[in-house]
Amino acid sequence: MGKEFLNCQDLMAILGFKESKCRMIIRALNEELEKDGYFTARGRVPAVYFRERFGLPEEKE
């Protein structure tokens, strides 16, 4: 079972982007979630939502 929440280091490994870009992505995704009424955790984004928004396949268990 994979992680439920991804942090900046995880995004850097998945996307190959620099830290500042990954932090910006996390902030943007969390803002989207907050607008929809969800609670968010600073510096972390739900893995399912991240994969959905980036069009990445779901992780296999």
PDB file with SEQRES, HELIX, SHEET and CRYST1 records, atoms N, CA, C and O in Angstrom:
SEQRES   1 A   61  MET GLY LYS GLU PHE LEU ASN CYS GLN ASP LEU MET ALA          
SEQRES   2 A   61  ILE LEU GLY PHE LYS GLU SER LYS CYS ARG MET ILE ILE          
SEQRES   3 A   61  ARG ALA LEU ASN GLU GLU LEU GLU LYS ASP GLY TYR PHE          
SEQRES   4 A   61  THR ALA ARG GLY ARG VAL PRO ALA VAL TYR PHE ARG GLU          
SEQRES   5 A   61  ARG PHE GLY LEU PRO GLU GLU LYS GLU                          
HELIX    1 AA1 CYS A    8  LEU A   15  1                                   8    
HELIX    2 AA2 GLU A   19  LYS A   35  1                                  17    
HELIX    3 AA3 ALA A   47  PHE A   54  1                                   8    
SHEET    1 AA1 2 PHE A   5  LEU A   6  0                                        
SHEET    2 AA1 2 VAL A  45  PRO A  46 -1                                        
CRYST1    1.000    1.000    1.000  90.00  90.00  90.00 P 1           1          
ATOM      1  N   MET A   1       0.850  -1.185   0.000  1.00  0.00           N  
ATOM      2  CA  MET A   1       0.000   0.000   0.000  1.00  0.00           C  
ATOM      3  C   MET A   1       0.886   1.235   0.000  1.00  0.00           C  
ATOM      4  O   MET A   1       1.811   1.332   0.806  1.00  0.00           O  
ATOM      5  N   GLY A   2       0.618   2.169  -0.884  1.00  0.00           N  
ATOM      6  CA  GLY A   2       1.403   3.390  -0.990  1.00  0.00           C  
ATOM      7  C   GLY A   2       1.019   4.409   0.058  1.00  0.00           C  
ATOM      8  O   GLY A   2       0.134   4.182   0.883  1.00  0.00           O  
ATOM      9  N   LYS A   3       1.694   5.520   0.007  1.00  0.00           N  
ATOM     10  CA  LYS A   3       1.403   6.612   0.933  1.00  0.00           C  
ATOM     11  C   LYS A   3       0.053   7.244   0.614  1.00  0.00           C  
ATOM     12  O   LYS A   3      -0.344   7.316  -0.549  1.00  0.00           O  
ATOM     13  N   GLU A   4      -0.645   7.697   1.640  1.00  0.00           N  
ATOM     14  CA  GLU A   4      -1.910   8.395   1.421  1.00  0.00           C  
ATOM     15  C   GLU A   4      -1.670   9.872   1.124  1.00  0.00           C  
ATOM     16  O   GLU A   4      -2.440  10.495   0.393  1.00  0.00           O  
ATOM     17  N   PHE A   5      -0.604  10.427   1.690  1.00  0.00           N  
ATOM     18  CA  PHE A   5      -0.256  11.823   1.456  1.00  0.00           C  
ATOM     19  C   PHE A   5       1.165  11.901   0.916  1.00  0.00           C  
ATOM     20  O   PHE A   5       2.043  11.152   1.342  1.00  0.00           O  
ATOM     21  N   LEU A   6       1.380  12.804  -0.018  1.00  0.00           N  
ATOM     22  CA  LEU A   6       2.702  13.003  -0.593  1.00  0.00           C  
ATOM     23  C   LEU A   6       3.262  14.340  -0.132  1.00  0.00           C  
ATOM     24  O   LEU A   6       2.520  15.312   0.011  1.00  0.00           O  
ATOM     25  N   ASN A   7       4.571  14.389   0.102  1.00  0.00           N  
ATOM     26  CA  ASN A   7       5.217  15.638   0.473  1.00  0.00           C  
ATOM     27  C   ASN A   7       6.092  16.119  -0.681  1.00  0.00           C  
ATOM     28  O   ASN A   7       6.083  15.528  -1.761  1.00  0.00           O  
ATOM     29  N   CYS A   8       6.831  17.170  -0.456  1.00  0.00           N  
ATOM     30  CA  CYS A   8       7.656  17.771  -1.493  1.00  0.00           C  
ATOM     31  C   CYS A   8       8.690  16.787  -2.044  1.00  0.00           C  
ATOM     32  O   CYS A   8       8.906  16.725  -3.255  1.00  0.00           O  
ATOM     33  N   GLN A   9       9.316  16.031  -1.172  1.00  0.00           N  
ATOM     34  CA  GLN A   9      10.327  15.065  -1.609  1.00  0.00           C  
ATOM     35  C   GLN A   9       9.716  14.002  -2.527  1.00  0.00           C  
ATOM     36  O   GLN A   9      10.337  13.579  -3.503  1.00  0.00           O  
ATOM     37  N   ASP A  10       8.495  13.579  -2.200  1.00  0.00           N  
ATOM     38  CA  ASP A  10       7.807  12.596  -3.042  1.00  0.00           C  
ATOM     39  C   ASP A  10       7.535  13.161  -4.433  1.00  0.00           C  
ATOM     40  O   ASP A  10       7.771  12.490  -5.437  1.00  0.00           O  
ATOM     41  N   LEU A  11       7.038  14.394  -4.490  1.00  0.00           N  
ATOM     42  CA  LEU A  11       6.761  15.022  -5.780  1.00  0.00           C  
ATOM     43  C   LEU A  11       8.029  15.211  -6.586  1.00  0.00           C  
ATOM     44  O   LEU A  11       8.017  15.034  -7.805  1.00  0.00           O  
ATOM     45  N   MET A  12       9.123  15.566  -5.930  1.00  0.00           N  
ATOM     46  CA  MET A  12      10.396  15.724  -6.624  1.00  0.00           C  
ATOM     47  C   MET A  12      10.813  14.406  -7.281  1.00  0.00           C  
ATOM     48  O   MET A  12      11.309  14.396  -8.407  1.00  0.00           O  
ATOM     49  N   ALA A  13      10.609  13.300  -6.570  1.00  0.00           N  
ATOM     50  CA  ALA A  13      10.980  11.985  -7.108  1.00  0.00           C  
ATOM     51  C   ALA A  13      10.065  11.577  -8.259  1.00  0.00           C  
ATOM     52  O   ALA A  13      10.528  10.993  -9.239  1.00  0.00           O  
ATOM     53  N   ILE A  14       8.782  11.875  -8.150  1.00  0.00           N  
ATOM     54  CA  ILE A  14       7.816  11.480  -9.172  1.00  0.00           C  
ATOM     55  C   ILE A  14       7.938  12.348 -10.416  1.00  0.00           C  
ATOM     56  O   ILE A  14       7.964  11.834 -11.534  1.00  0.00           O  
ATOM     57  N   LEU A  15       8.014  13.671 -10.226  1.00  0.00           N  
ATOM     58  CA  LEU A  15       7.972  14.609 -11.345  1.00  0.00           C  
ATOM     59  C   LEU A  15       9.338  15.017 -11.869  1.00  0.00           C  
ATOM     60  O   LEU A  15       9.477  15.399 -13.031  1.00  0.00           O  
ATOM     61  N   GLY A  16      10.342  14.934 -11.013  1.00  0.00           N  
ATOM     62  CA  GLY A  16      11.670  15.377 -11.417  1.00  0.00           C  
ATOM     63  C   GLY A  16      11.811  16.892 -11.415  1.00  0.00           C  
ATOM     64  O   GLY A  16      12.708  17.434 -12.059  1.00  0.00           O  
ATOM     65  N   PHE A  17      10.929  17.578 -10.694  1.00  0.00           N  
ATOM     66  CA  PHE A  17      10.981  19.036 -10.601  1.00  0.00           C  
ATOM     67  C   PHE A  17      11.817  19.442  -9.402  1.00  0.00           C  
ATOM     68  O   PHE A  17      12.111  18.632  -8.524  1.00  0.00           O  
ATOM     69  N   LYS A  18      12.196  20.720  -9.383  1.00  0.00           N  
ATOM     70  CA  LYS A  18      12.941  21.259  -8.246  1.00  0.00           C  
ATOM     71  C   LYS A  18      11.995  21.468  -7.063  1.00  0.00           C  
ATOM     72  O   LYS A  18      10.773  21.475  -7.212  1.00  0.00           O  
ATOM     73  N   GLU A  19      12.596  21.638  -5.890  1.00  0.00           N  
ATOM     74  CA  GLU A  19      11.833  21.767  -4.652  1.00  0.00           C  
ATOM     75  C   GLU A  19      10.844  22.927  -4.700  1.00  0.00           C  
ATOM     76  O   GLU A  19       9.696  22.764  -4.285  1.00  0.00           O  
ATOM     77  N   SER A  20      11.252  24.080  -5.189  1.00  0.00           N  
ATOM     78  CA  SER A  20      10.363  25.248  -5.193  1.00  0.00           C  
ATOM     79  C   SER A  20       9.127  25.006  -6.055  1.00  0.00           C  
ATOM     80  O   SER A  20       8.028  25.420  -5.687  1.00  0.00           O  
ATOM     81  N   LYS A  21       9.292  24.351  -7.180  1.00  0.00           N  
ATOM     82  CA  LYS A  21       8.160  24.041  -8.062  1.00  0.00           C  
ATOM     83  C   LYS A  21       7.220  23.049  -7.392  1.00  0.00           C  
ATOM     84  O   LYS A  21       6.001  23.195  -7.488  1.00  0.00           O  
ATOM     85  N   CYS A  22       7.762  22.052  -6.722  1.00  0.00           N  
ATOM     86  CA  CYS A  22       6.930  21.063  -6.035  1.00  0.00           C  
ATOM     87  C   CYS A  22       6.148  21.693  -4.891  1.00  0.00           C  
ATOM     88  O   CYS A  22       4.989  21.346  -4.665  1.00  0.00           O  
ATOM     89  N   ARG A  23       6.774  22.613  -4.171  1.00  0.00           N  
ATOM     90  CA  ARG A  23       6.059  23.303  -3.091  1.00  0.00           C  
ATOM     91  C   ARG A  23       4.923  24.150  -3.655  1.00  0.00           C  
ATOM     92  O   ARG A  23       3.852  24.229  -3.054  1.00  0.00           O  
ATOM     93  N   MET A  24       5.149  24.784  -4.803  1.00  0.00           N  
ATOM     94  CA  MET A  24       4.111  25.583  -5.443  1.00  0.00           C  
ATOM     95  C   MET A  24       2.943  24.690  -5.869  1.00  0.00           C  
ATOM     96  O   MET A  24       1.782  25.075  -5.725  1.00  0.00           O  
ATOM     97  N   ILE A  25       3.247  23.509  -6.387  1.00  0.00           N  
ATOM     98  CA  ILE A  25       2.202  22.569  -6.810  1.00  0.00           C  
ATOM     99  C   ILE A  25       1.377  22.125  -5.609  1.00  0.00           C  
ATOM    100  O   ILE A  25       0.149  22.090  -5.682  1.00  0.00           O  
ATOM    101  N   ILE A  26       2.033  21.787  -4.510  1.00  0.00           N  
ATOM    102  CA  ILE A  26       1.316  21.368  -3.298  1.00  0.00           C  
ATOM    103  C   ILE A  26       0.395  22.478  -2.815  1.00  0.00           C  
ATOM    104  O   ILE A  26      -0.760  22.222  -2.475  1.00  0.00           O  
ATOM    105  N   ARG A  27       0.897  23.712  -2.783  1.00  0.00           N  
ATOM    106  CA  ARG A  27       0.057  24.839  -2.352  1.00  0.00           C  
ATOM    107  C   ARG A  27      -1.159  25.003  -3.261  1.00  0.00           C  
ATOM    108  O   ARG A  27      -2.274  25.203  -2.780  1.00  0.00           O  
ATOM    109  N   ALA A  28      -0.943  24.918  -4.568  1.00  0.00           N  
ATOM    110  CA  ALA A  28      -2.038  25.095  -5.525  1.00  0.00           C  
ATOM    111  C   ALA A  28      -3.088  23.993  -5.378  1.00  0.00           C  
ATOM    112  O   ALA A  28      -4.288  24.270  -5.381  1.00  0.00           O  
ATOM    113  N   LEU A  29      -2.641  22.757  -5.251  1.00  0.00           N  
ATOM    114  CA  LEU A  29      -3.586  21.650  -5.093  1.00  0.00           C  
ATOM    115  C   LEU A  29      -4.361  21.770  -3.785  1.00  0.00           C  
ATOM    116  O   LEU A  29      -5.563  21.507  -3.749  1.00  0.00           O  
ATOM    117  N   ASN A  30      -3.678  22.165  -2.714  1.00  0.00           N  
ATOM    118  CA  ASN A  30      -4.357  22.342  -1.433  1.00  0.00           C  
ATOM    119  C   ASN A  30      -5.357  23.493  -1.489  1.00  0.00           C  
ATOM    120  O   ASN A  30      -6.413  23.411  -0.860  1.00  0.00           O  
ATOM    121  N   GLU A  31      -5.056  24.556  -2.222  1.00  0.00           N  
ATOM    122  CA  GLU A  31      -6.013  25.650  -2.386  1.00  0.00           C  
ATOM    123  C   GLU A  31      -7.272  25.165  -3.100  1.00  0.00           C  
ATOM    124  O   GLU A  31      -8.384  25.540  -2.729  1.00  0.00           O  
ATOM    125  N   GLU A  32      -7.094  24.331  -4.123  1.00  0.00           N  
ATOM    126  CA  GLU A  32      -8.249  23.753  -4.828  1.00  0.00           C  
ATOM    127  C   GLU A  32      -9.106  22.937  -3.867  1.00  0.00           C  
ATOM    128  O   GLU A  32     -10.330  23.058  -3.857  1.00  0.00           O  
ATOM    129  N   LEU A  33      -8.452  22.108  -3.063  1.00  0.00           N  
ATOM    130  CA  LEU A  33      -9.185  21.273  -2.112  1.00  0.00           C  
ATOM    131  C   LEU A  33      -9.915  22.122  -1.074  1.00  0.00           C  
ATOM    132  O   LEU A  33     -11.058  21.822  -0.728  1.00  0.00           O  
ATOM    133  N   GLU A  34      -9.276  23.168  -0.577  1.00  0.00           N  
ATOM    134  CA  GLU A  34      -9.897  24.042   0.411  1.00  0.00           C  
ATOM    135  C   GLU A  34     -11.126  24.740  -0.161  1.00  0.00           C  
ATOM    136  O   GLU A  34     -12.131  24.894   0.534  1.00  0.00           O  
ATOM    137  N   LYS A  35     -11.053  25.161  -1.420  1.00  0.00           N  
ATOM    138  CA  LYS A  35     -12.205  25.804  -2.067  1.00  0.00           C  
ATOM    139  C   LYS A  35     -13.386  24.853  -2.163  1.00  0.00           C  
ATOM    140  O   LYS A  35     -14.539  25.283  -2.155  1.00  0.00           O  
ATOM    141  N   ASP A  36     -13.094  23.547  -2.254  1.00  0.00           N  
ATOM    142  CA  ASP A  36     -14.148  22.534  -2.313  1.00  0.00           C  
ATOM    143  C   ASP A  36     -14.603  22.093  -0.920  1.00  0.00           C  
ATOM    144  O   ASP A  36     -15.444  21.202  -0.797  1.00  0.00           O  
ATOM    145  N   GLY A  37     -14.053  22.711   0.128  1.00  0.00           N  
ATOM    146  CA  GLY A  37     -14.483  22.438   1.486  1.00  0.00           C  
ATOM    147  C   GLY A  37     -13.713  21.356   2.219  1.00  0.00           C  
ATOM    148  O   GLY A  37     -14.130  20.931   3.296  1.00  0.00           O  
ATOM    149  N   TYR A  38     -12.600  20.900   1.664  1.00  0.00           N  
ATOM    150  CA  TYR A  38     -11.802  19.870   2.320  1.00  0.00           C  
ATOM    151  C   TYR A  38     -10.764  20.500   3.244  1.00  0.00           C  
ATOM    152  O   TYR A  38     -10.305  21.620   3.020  1.00  0.00           O  
ATOM    153  N   PHE A  39     -10.408  19.758   4.280  1.00  0.00           N  
ATOM    154  CA  PHE A  39      -9.300  20.149   5.140  1.00  0.00           C  
ATOM    155  C   PHE A  39      -8.012  19.727   4.458  1.00  0.00           C  
ATOM    156  O   PHE A  39      -7.987  18.721   3.749  1.00  0.00           O  
ATOM    157  N   THR A  40      -6.949  20.480   4.661  1.00  0.00           N  
ATOM    158  CA  THR A  40      -5.667  20.143   4.066  1.00  0.00           C  
ATOM    159  C   THR A  40      -4.580  20.160   5.129  1.00  0.00           C  
ATOM    160  O   THR A  40      -4.760  20.724   6.209  1.00  0.00           O  
ATOM    161  N   ALA A  41      -3.464  19.543   4.818  1.00  0.00           N  
ATOM    162  CA  ALA A  41      -2.301  19.539   5.700  1.00  0.00           C  
ATOM    163  C   ALA A  41      -1.188  20.292   4.984  1.00  0.00           C  
ATOM    164  O   ALA A  41      -0.834  19.964   3.851  1.00  0.00           O  
ATOM    165  N   ARG A  42      -0.649  21.282   5.638  1.00  0.00           N  
ATOM    166  CA  ARG A  42       0.407  22.093   5.036  1.00  0.00           C  
ATOM    167  C   ARG A  42       1.592  21.213   4.622  1.00  0.00           C  
ATOM    168  O   ARG A  42       2.091  20.408   5.408  1.00  0.00           O  
ATOM    169  N   GLY A  43       2.022  21.386   3.386  1.00  0.00           N  
ATOM    170  CA  GLY A  43       3.185  20.662   2.899  1.00  0.00           C  
ATOM    171  C   GLY A  43       2.911  19.240   2.440  1.00  0.00           C  
ATOM    172  O   GLY A  43       3.835  18.499   2.103  1.00  0.00           O  
ATOM    173  N   ARG A  44       1.637  18.862   2.429  1.00  0.00           N  
ATOM    174  CA  ARG A  44       1.269  17.514   1.996  1.00  0.00           C  
ATOM    175  C   ARG A  44       0.007  17.590   1.143  1.00  0.00           C  
ATOM    176  O   ARG A  44      -0.847  18.454   1.342  1.00  0.00           O  
ATOM    177  N   VAL A  45      -0.088  16.671   0.194  1.00  0.00           N  
ATOM    178  CA  VAL A  45      -1.256  16.615  -0.668  1.00  0.00           C  
ATOM    179  C   VAL A  45      -1.707  15.155  -0.761  1.00  0.00           C  
ATOM    180  O   VAL A  45      -0.869  14.255  -0.816  1.00  0.00           O  
ATOM    181  N   PRO A  46      -3.020  14.912  -0.780  1.00  0.00           N  
ATOM    182  CA  PRO A  46      -3.481  13.531  -0.916  1.00  0.00           C  
ATOM    183  C   PRO A  46      -2.960  12.900  -2.211  1.00  0.00           C  
ATOM    184  O   PRO A  46      -3.066  13.492  -3.286  1.00  0.00           O  
ATOM    185  N   ALA A  47      -2.406  11.714  -2.099  1.00  0.00           N  
ATOM    186  CA  ALA A  47      -1.816  11.037  -3.255  1.00  0.00           C  
ATOM    187  C   ALA A  47      -2.843  10.809  -4.358  1.00  0.00           C  
ATOM    188  O   ALA A  47      -2.535  10.980  -5.538  1.00  0.00           O  
ATOM    189  N   VAL A  48      -4.054  10.426  -3.986  1.00  0.00           N  
ATOM    190  CA  VAL A  48      -5.098  10.153  -4.978  1.00  0.00           C  
ATOM    191  C   VAL A  48      -5.420  11.421  -5.768  1.00  0.00           C  
ATOM    192  O   VAL A  48      -5.540  11.375  -6.992  1.00  0.00           O  
ATOM    193  N   TYR A  49      -5.558  12.544  -5.079  1.00  0.00           N  
ATOM    194  CA  TYR A  49      -5.882  13.804  -5.748  1.00  0.00           C  
ATOM    195  C   TYR A  49      -4.731  14.246  -6.643  1.00  0.00           C  
ATOM    196  O   TYR A  49      -4.963  14.689  -7.768  1.00  0.00           O  
ATOM    197  N   PHE A  50      -3.511  14.136  -6.169  1.00  0.00           N  
ATOM    198  CA  PHE A  50      -2.337  14.497  -6.971  1.00  0.00           C  
ATOM    199  C   PHE A  50      -2.305  13.682  -8.262  1.00  0.00           C  
ATOM    200  O   PHE A  50      -2.146  14.242  -9.346  1.00  0.00           O  
ATOM    201  N   ARG A  51      -2.454  12.369  -8.150  1.00  0.00           N  
ATOM    202  CA  ARG A  51      -2.399  11.499  -9.334  1.00  0.00           C  
ATOM    203  C   ARG A  51      -3.545  11.808 -10.298  1.00  0.00           C  
ATOM    204  O   ARG A  51      -3.361  11.779 -11.515  1.00  0.00           O  
ATOM    205  N   GLU A  52      -4.708  12.099  -9.762  1.00  0.00           N  
ATOM    206  CA  GLU A  52      -5.860  12.446 -10.609  1.00  0.00           C  
ATOM    207  C   GLU A  52      -5.592  13.724 -11.398  1.00  0.00           C  
ATOM    208  O   GLU A  52      -5.826  13.772 -12.605  1.00  0.00           O  
ATOM    209  N   ARG A  53      -5.108  14.747 -10.725  1.00  0.00           N  
ATOM    210  CA  ARG A  53      -4.884  16.053 -11.370  1.00  0.00           C  
ATOM    211  C   ARG A  53      -3.748  16.018 -12.387  1.00  0.00           C  
ATOM    212  O   ARG A  53      -3.752  16.789 -13.347  1.00  0.00           O  
ATOM    213  N   PHE A  54      -2.778  15.132 -12.185  1.00  0.00           N  
ATOM    214  CA  PHE A  54      -1.656  15.027 -13.112  1.00  0.00           C  
ATOM    215  C   PHE A  54      -1.856  13.921 -14.140  1.00  0.00           C  
ATOM    216  O   PHE A  54      -0.982  13.686 -14.975  1.00  0.00           O  
ATOM    217  N   GLY A  55      -2.996  13.240 -14.087  1.00  0.00           N  
ATOM    218  CA  GLY A  55      -3.279  12.198 -15.053  1.00  0.00           C  
ATOM    219  C   GLY A  55      -2.374  10.988 -14.932  1.00  0.00           C  
ATOM    220  O   GLY A  55      -2.082  10.319 -15.924  1.00  0.00           O  
ATOM    221  N   LEU A  56      -1.932  10.710 -13.721  1.00  0.00           N  
ATOM    222  CA  LEU A  56      -1.050   9.574 -13.483  1.00  0.00           C  
ATOM    223  C   LEU A  56      -1.873   8.357 -13.066  1.00  0.00           C  
ATOM    224  O   LEU A  56      -2.915   8.515 -12.430  1.00  0.00           O  
ATOM    225  N   PRO A  57      -1.432   7.164 -13.405  1.00  0.00           N  
ATOM    226  CA  PRO A  57      -2.185   5.965 -13.026  1.00  0.00           C  
ATOM    227  C   PRO A  57      -2.163   5.753 -11.510  1.00  0.00           C  
ATOM    228  O   PRO A  57      -1.255   6.200 -10.809  1.00  0.00           O  
ATOM    229  N   GLU A  58      -3.185   5.063 -11.038  1.00  0.00           N  
ATOM    230  CA  GLU A  58      -3.238   4.745  -9.617  1.00  0.00           C  
ATOM    231  C   GLU A  58      -2.131   3.762  -9.278  1.00  0.00           C  
ATOM    232  O   GLU A  58      -1.730   2.946 -10.109  1.00  0.00           O  
ATOM    233  N   GLU A  59      -1.639   3.849  -8.041  1.00  0.00           N  
ATOM    234  CA  GLU A  59      -0.600   2.923  -7.618  1.00  0.00           C  
ATOM    235  C   GLU A  59      -1.222   1.553  -7.385  1.00  0.00           C  
ATOM    236  O   GLU A  59      -2.327   1.450  -6.853  1.00  0.00           O  
ATOM    237  N   LYS A  60      -0.516   0.510  -7.782  1.00  0.00           N  
ATOM    238  CA  LYS A  60      -0.950  -0.858  -7.539  1.00  0.00           C  
ATOM    239  C   LYS A  60      -0.528  -1.261  -6.146  1.00  0.00           C  
ATOM    240  O   LYS A  60       0.555  -0.891  -5.691  1.00  0.00           O  
ATOM    241  N   GLU A  61      -1.378  -2.021  -5.459  1.00  0.00           N  
ATOM    242  CA  GLU A  61      -1.029  -2.465  -4.110  1.00  0.00           C  
ATOM    243  C   GLU A  61      -0.122  -3.653  -4.149  1.00  0.00           C  
ATOM    244  O   GLU A  61       0.274  -4.162  -3.100  1.00  0.00           O  
TER     245      GLU A  61                                                      
END                                                                             
